[in-house]
Amino acid sequence: MKNTSNKRMMITLAVVFILPVALAKLALDNDWFNKASTNKGQLLSPTLDMTAIQDAAAEPKWQLLYILPTECNIECENALYSVEQVWTALGKEHDRVSATVISTPQSDASVTQRLIQQKAVKLLKTNVENVNNVFQGEPTNAIFIADTLNNVILRYPLQVEQQQAILHSRDILSDLRKLLKLSRIG
């Protein structure tokens, strides 16, 4: 009697401790669940180093980036609106982030003039060659997030409809808030 009781206890212990581990291993091997990808933007791998077009004297900040095209269409206007609104929506955290628009000599001059007068958006002037060196073939018709070490890490596609752009701005804001929460720099 005692012998069968001991066997039953050992089998119960084995089931209680080994079965969950075996099921977890099986779930991992067969991709039965979403693997904790919580960012809403496209993660750039490898990251893009934009140190070459940054002001060396500037303090390290997170950056919300947009590259101004030669002609600013509706997608461009929506992107500029999104960048400014996300920066404003950061509230007390907005001093840790720079809303930056990269401008080249080929960029839309009327929009460049308008951005010079805005306080929320920092205009970063460079040439096309520097932009091409940084983005290395990555499409620049997007909104980007760069970390405090000048690594471009996330990409968000542009939106044609303003309502979609506003909804998309929420995704950018969500990712940026997570990054700021996890970061002690900038």
Order of alpha helices (4+ residues) and beta strands (2+ residues): alpha-beta-beta-alpha-beta-alpha-beta-alpha-beta-beta-alpha
